[in-house]
Amino acid sequence: MLPRLLAQAPPRARIAVGVAVAVLGVLIVARPLTSLLLLGVYVGVSAIVSGLLELVTPPQRKPWWQRVLSVAWMLAGLVVLVFLGASLNLLPTVLAMLLLLGGIASLAEAAASPGRRLPVSSRVLAATWGGAQMAFGILSLTWPNVTVLVVAVVFGVRTLVFGLVQLVRGIVTLARRPDRGGRVRHPRPRRRWPADAGRYALAVLLVAVTVAGGFLNGWLQDGAPVVDAFYDPPARLPDGHGQVIRSDDYHGTLPPGARVLRMLYTTTDEFGAQVPASALVIVPDTDTWQPRPVVLWNHGTTGVARGCAPSLRDDTATRWAIPALNDALAHGWVVVAPDYAGQGAPGVFPYLIGEGEARSALDAVRAAARLPGVWLSDEVVVWGHSQGGHAALWASQIARRYTPDLHVLGTVALAPAAEPLSLARDLTSGYASVQLTVLTAWVLVPYSETYPDVQIADYVSPGTRAVVRELAQRCPSEPGLIVSVVAALGVSERQPLYIGDLTAGALGHRLAQNGVRGTWDSPLLIAWGDRDEVIPRSQQTALVRRLCAAGNDAQGISYPTMTHQRILQPGSPLLPKLVDWTAGLFAHRPEDGSHCPRD
């Protein structure tokens, strides 16, 4: 291929090419993601040139498959160059295919006819290099983000080594040429064993790198959540919303004195289309002679992909995941904890999309009432934290029109993300951070899949959409998120990942549309920590003032030492207040006076 062309070139030309290619290799290795244009041009041009040279070389004893591989390399190079604007989307697949083709060629080289007089060490190295390329090609196809990070580096190292080899060979050839006096400078005779030892050492290194890549792939896959067949809905869903599709025992850690069921049920999305959803139902194991009141728990942000469903985790039904859970069970309350649509069950996750979140939550209570052995009252108190606080406020507001059979007595919103547009403005007004990069993807992808007027192309740089969509498929608890974040930050070093104003246009309009507004016919308790590092306390105080100005019975409580997560964990000073306030609602004990601040 290209080495054969350079073998016939003048030594000074080979030295120049070697230096240029080595520098290119250094750039690719040092910045595999911020040099995407360079990487795309190099891969495309080198593939075309390599394939063309192999194709036009005199065909002495050239097998047919070698010509096929040459054409395939040329076509792959053309694809990269023609669609260079979407290079990040195409490069993973193209690089994987080139690695597979290169692996086949190297294995064929190792198995070449003995008449070619190749040293054994050369055949071993060719076979090892072929196997390594094929292994990385397969891994690249299964983990696209690893392709961009790892395979780009592999190509960079390959380029660097190739350039250095050409540089050395050019210098050696130049040293052998006659000088002006016609005398030829003969280098010392080379011994064969150092070259053989070097080839064997490189083969061992390739094996070690390939094995390490396999272990990395296994670690990433093992760390990713697995959605089992329980969450796959039937082709035809039961008619109506809030209907049970199936139920089963939850296999995670159980709270003391309770049984936990997981269920798949029907709900409706933002526009009223029927979709499946999943939830946990936590029931005290004590006997009862009357229906049990319900606490509807809306969880905070866990990601937006199917695998991020809390019901898939082992610790979801514990007091560390659900505040005051043991106290709620001791009072005889049933806790219904929905995943929302699109988590667990397939579909679009309504992240900070109020109507979709609320319908998923309310239908979980309706479905839980239909489970065998679960006897529920129609009285519900809604709890939620962060994103779940947003969902809780929406659920209690639409309950009268969407689920008139449920009687919502009150709502507790802990550090709620009540104003998505204001939160987006606060986040984007600061410096670009990992948190902003991930959260933007988690908002933008579901919004673009829910609302036709929100287009990813309006807010994401060309060629980087694959990274944004990949971020939306990661959960905070899985190690693959690290790979996706590194890829996103690497790209954003040289070009912005997100373009334009994320709070303007169709996205800004939809974010504002999903803010918490209006009136509630039951009391509201809004609580937050003054040290909240996610949602500014100013947003919570503004929310309470706005709710009170609209005539709602809203009580705001701040806790000076609490952070975003600490406020709902065991030991938080909020928890006794949460339980007492909820118990008072179930006991129908009215509180005296309004809690709204006086001007």
N, C-alpha and C positions, 0 to 999 in steps of 0.2 A: 504494500500500500504506500503511504506517504514516505516511510523510510526507504523504500526502493528508489523513489524519485530522488531523494536527497543523496543516496549512495552514488549517483551519477553526477551530482552537482559539484562545482568547484569548491575547494575547501573553504575559501573565504565566504562564499555564499552559505555554506553549511554552518559556519561559525555565526554568521549574522542571523540566520533562521533559528539556530539553537538559542542564542541570547534572547531573541524576541519571544520565542515560544516559552522559554523558562520564565521570563518576566510575566507572561500571560498566566502561566501556571501559578506563580506566586500570588497574583491578584485574585485568581479564582479561589485558591486555598484560603487566603487571608479574609476575603469577603465573598463567600459563596452566594450570599443572598443580595448584597447591595451591588453586585456586579452582574445582575441578571441579564442586562443587554449584552454585556461582554460574553457572558457564559452562553447565551443563546446564539450569538454570531459565531463564536468559536465552534460550538457543537454542530451548528448547521453547515458552516463552510468546511470544517474538517471531515464531516461525514460525506459531503458531496465530493470533495477532492479525493478522499480515500477510496470511495466507491468507483469514481471515474478512472483513477489511475489503475486500480485493480482490473477494471473492465477492459481498458485499452492495452494493457500489457500483453505482449505476445503470448498466445495460449498454449505454450508447450506443456503438455501433460496436465493442463488445468482442468479439474473436475467441474461438472456442470453446476454443482451446488455453490461453488465459489463465485460463479457469475451471478447466481440468484442472490447471494449475500451482498454482492457489490451493488446490484440494483436496489436492494432493500435499504442499504446505507444511504444511497443517493436520495431515495424517496423520503427517508426520515429527515435528512438534512434540508430538503426542500420544504417539508412541512414546518420545521422550526423557523426557517427564514421567512416564509410567506406569512405565517401567523405569529410573527415575533411580538406583536402587541399583546397577545395572550400567552406569552412565553411561559409564565409561571404556571398557567393551567396545563400547558402542553408538555413542558419539560419533564415532569415526573414520568409520564408514560413513555415519551421518546427516549429519555435516558435509560429507562428500564429495558426497552426493546433493543437499544444499541448495546447494552451490556449483555443481553441474552445472545444477540447476534455475534458479538465479539467473543463471548464464551464458546459458542459453537465453533467459530473459526479457530480459536486457540486449541480446543480439544481435537479438532481435525488436524491441526499442525502437529500436535503431539503424537497422533496416530498415523502420521505420514509414512510413506513407503520407506523401509530400511535403506533403500538405494540412495536416499537423499543425504545419508551420512551425517545425520544430526547427532551431536553428543547426547548421552543419556541424561546429563544434567539439564540440557536444553529441553528435552522432551518432558522431563519431570516439571520444570518450571512452566512450560506451556500448558501442561495438563492442570497444574495447580491454578495458574492464572485463569484458565478457562472455567474451572469449577468455581473460583471466587467470583468472577464476573456473573456467572449464571445465578449463583446464590444471592448476590446483591441485586441482580435484576428481579428475582422473584420477591425478595423483601421489599424492593421499591414499589412493586405493583400492589403489595398488600398494605403498605404504610406510605401513602403519598407524601406526607410532610417529612418523613425520614428521607425520602428520595431527594428532596430539595436540599436538605442539610448535609446528609451523608454522601449521597451519590455525586453531588456537585463537588464535594471535597475529593472524592475518589477520582473524578475527572481532572480536577486541578492537580492532584499529585501525579497522575498519569502524564499530564501535560508537562509538568515541571521536570519529571524524570526524562521524558522524551527529549525535551530541550537540552538538558544537561548532557545526555548521551550524544546528541548531534554536535554540541559544542566541543566535547572531548574528542570525538572522532574527527571533526574538522581540524582541530589543532594537531592531532597525531598525523593526519594526512598531509597537512601543510609542512610538518616537520620532516616528512619523508621525501618531499619534492627536491629536485636538484637546486643547488644554489647558483649564483651567477657564474661561478667557475665551473659548473657542470658536475660538481661533486654531489653525490646523493648521501644524505645523512641517514644512516641506518640505526634505528633504535635497538636497544638490547632485545635479544630473543625473549619472547613472552613464555612463561610457564603456564601450562594448562590448568594445573590444580587450583590456583587462586580463583580463576573464573568459575570452575566447577563448584568450589566451595561457596562462592558468592551466589550462584544460582540456587544451590540447595538452601542456603540461609534465607534467601528471598522467598523461596517456596514455603519454608516453615513459617515465615512471617505472614504470608498470605493466608495460610491455614489458620493461624491464630486470629487474624483480623476477621476472617469469615466466621469462625466459631463465636467470637465476641459479638459480631453482628447478629448472629442467631439468638444469643442470649438476650441482647438488647430487644430484639423483636418479641421474644417470649415475655420479657418483663413488661413491655408496653401492652401486650395483649392481655396478660394476666391481670394487670392493673385496671383495665377497662371494664366497666360494669357489663354484665351479661343479662340481656332481656330474655327470659325463658318463654316457653310456649304458652304459659298461662295468659300472657298479655296480648296474644294474637286473637283478634275478634273473629267471629264467624262471618261468612260472606254476607249474610243477612242479619241485621240487628233487630232486636225486639222493637215493636212499635212503641213510641212515646219516649219521653225523657225521664230519667230516674229509674229505669228498669234494670234489674240484675241480669247480667249475661252469664256470669259464673262466679263462684266464690270458693275459697280454699283456706287452709290454715296458713298463717304467716310463720315462716321458719327462722326468723331472727330472734334476738333477745327479747324475752317477754317481761313485762313489768310485774311486780309481785301482786298477786290477787286478781289477775285478769286473764282473759283469753283474747287473742288477737286474730282477726280474720282479714284476709285481703280479698278484694272483689273487683270485678270488671263490670262496668255499668254503662248505660247510655246517657248522653247529655247532648247539648247543642252548642255550636260555636257562635262566634260574634254575629253571624248573619242568619242563625236559626237552622243550619244544616245539622243533621244528626251525626254524632261522632261518638266513639268509645272513650272511656276514661277509667282510671283505676284509683283505688283508695284503700286505706286501712281502717278497720273498725275495731276499737278497743273497748271491751265490755267487762265490767266487774263480774267476778265469778260468784258473788253473793246472790242469794235468793231475793226476789222482789215480788210484791203483790200489786205493783202499779207500774205503769210505763215509766221508763227512765228519761230524765232530761238529757239533752244533747249539747255537748260542746263541739262546735265545728272549728277545727284547727286548720289554719291556712299557713303552710310553711313558707319560709323565706327563700331567697334565691339559691338554687342548687344547680344551675345550668339550664339549658333549654332543649337538650336532646332527650330521646327516649330513655337512654340509659341513666339519666340523672334523676329518675323518679325516686323519691325517698323510700317508697315501699320495697325497692330493690336492695336497700341497705340493711345491714344487720342490726343497727342501733336506733332505728327510727322510732320504735315504740318504747323509748326510755325517757326519763325525766330530763336528760341532757338535750334531747331533740324537741320535746314538747314541754313547755313550761308548766310546772305544778301538776304534772300528770298523775303522780301518786295521790296527791290531795284530791284531784278531781275524781279518781276512782274510789277513794275512800268515802266521798260524798255520794257515791252511787251514780255518777254521771257517765254516760257513754261518750267517748271521744271519737269523732269521725275525722280522719285525716286524709283528704284527697291529694292526689299527685297533680291534679289538673289534667285537662286533655293534652295529648301530645307527649306526655311523660309516661313511661310504661307502655301504654297503648300507642299505636301509631297515630300520627296526625301532626298538626301545627300547634306548637305550644304557645298559649296566649300570654306571653311575658309582658307584664304591665299593660295588658289589654283588658280593661275592666269587665266588660260584658262577658267575655270568654272565661276569665278566671271565675267570676261570680257564678255563672251557670254551672261550671264544673263542680264548684263547692256545694251549691244548694242541691244539685242532683245527687251528690254523694249521700246526703242525709236521707233523701227520698228513697234511694236504693237500699241504704242500710236498714231502713224500717221494714224492708221486704225480705231480709235474711231470716232463715229459720232460727228460732231461739232468741231473736233479738226483738225486744218489745220497747219501742221508743215512743216518747211523748212528742207532741207537735211543738213543744217549747224548745227553742234553740238560743244559745248565746254564742256569738261568733268571736273567735280569737284569731289573730294573725300577726306576723312579724315581718317587717321590711316589705318585700314584694307581697308577702301574705297579708300585711296590714292594708295594703292597697286593695287586695282581693277581698278582705273582710269588709271593708267599708262599702265596696261595690255590692257585695253579696247581700248585706243587710238593707241596702237601699233598693235593690230590685226585687227583693223577696216577695213583697206583696203582689206584684204583677206577674212574676215568673213562677213562684211556688206559693200560691195563696193558701195551700194546705199547711204550710209551716208558719209558726208564730215566732218571729225573732224578737227576743226581749231586750237585747242590747249588744253592743259591739265593743271589743277591746282591740285597739290597733297599737302594736308595739313598734316604735321607730318606723312608722309607715312611709313607704315611698309614694306618698299621696299625690304628688305633682310631678309626673315624669318629665314634663317640659322644663320646669324649674330645676330639677335634678340634673337634667342634661346640660343646661346652661352653666350650672355650678361646676360640673365635671369638665366641660370643654373650656371653661375660662382659665383653668389652671394649666400646668405643664402636662405634656403627653406622658402617661404612665401606663404600667401594665394593667392596672385596674380599669383605666379608661379604654384601653385597647380591647380588653375582653368584654366589658360591659356593653360597649358600642356594638360589637358583633352580636351579642345576645339580644339586644333590642332590635337592631336593624334587620337581621335575618327573619325573625318571626313577623315583624311589621311588614316586610316586603312580601312575605308569603300570605299574609292576611289581607292587606289592602292593595288593590291593583295600582293605585296611584303612587305608591312608594316603590321606587325602583332602586335597586342596589347600585346600578351604574351611575346614578346621580350623586352618590355619596362615597363610592369606593374607587380608588385609582385603577386605571386599566391594567390588567395583568396581575392584580392582587386579590381578585375575588375568591380564588381558591383558598387563600389563607384565611380570609374572613369567614367563609363557609366552614372551613375546618375548625376555626375557633368555636363556631356555634355548635359543633358536634362534640365538643369536649366538656367534661364535667370537672369541677374543681378538685375532686378527690382522685382523679386518674392521672398517672404520670405522663400520659400523652399530651396533657395540657402544657407541660413544660416545653415540649418540642414545638407545639403550635405557637406559643408565646415567643419563643426565640426566633421562629420564622417570621412572625409579624414584626417584631422589633428590628430584626435584621433588614427587612424590606423598608421599614419606615425610616431607617437611618439616612437613606439617600433619596427616597421619594415618599411623600405622605401616603399613609395607608388609606386615610379618609380625606376626602376633598370637600370643599364647600362648607357651608354652615349646616351642621347636623341638627340645628334647632330651627331651621327655616324650611320653606317649601312644603311638600306633601308630608314629609316626616315630622316637621315641627307642628303642622296642623293636626296630625293624628296623635302626637304626644299630648298636645293641649286637650284634644277631645277626650283623652282617657284620664284627665285629672279628676280629682274628687270634688264634686260640686253638688249643690242642691240641699234638700232637707231629708231628715230621717224621722220616723215616728217612734223611735226608741232611743234611750240614752247612749252616749258615746264616751268611751274612756281612751284618751290618747296619752301614751307614756313614752318617754325617751330618756336617753342618757346625755348629759351635757358634754361628755367626752366622745360622743358618737363620731367615728372617723369616716363614716360612709355618707350619712345624710345629715347636713348641717342642722343644728338646733334651731336656727332662724326659720327654717322651713316648717318645723313643727309648731313653733309659737305662732307663725303666720297662719298655719292650718287651723289651729284652735280659734284664733280671732275670726277667721273667715266663717267657720262653722257656727260660732256664736252669733255673728252678725246676720246669718241666714235664719236665725231663730231656733237652732238646734240645742238640745241639752248636752253640751260637750264639756267634759272635764279634762284638763291637761295637767299632767304631773311630770316633772323633770327630776332626775336623780343625778346629783353632781358628779359622782365618781363612776358612773356606768358608761361602758362603751356599747357599740352596736350589738355585739353578741352577748356581752356579759349581762345585759338587762334581763334576758330570759333564762339564764342558767341557774342551777341550784345555788342558793345563798343570796340571790338578788333580793334587795329590799322590796321590789315590786311584787313578788310572788304572793305574800300574804294579802296584800291589797287586791290582787287579781282574783284570788279565791273568794275572799269575803264579798267583793263587789258582785261576783257571779252568783254566789249563794244567795245574796240579797235579792237578785233578780228572780231566781227560781222560787224563792219564798214569797215573792210579790211584796217585798218590803220597800215602799217608796222612800227615796232619800229626800231630805228637807231642802227646799230652795234650789236655785240654779247655781251651777259651778262655774258659769262663764265669768271671766274677769270683768270687773267694772271699770269703765273709762274714768 
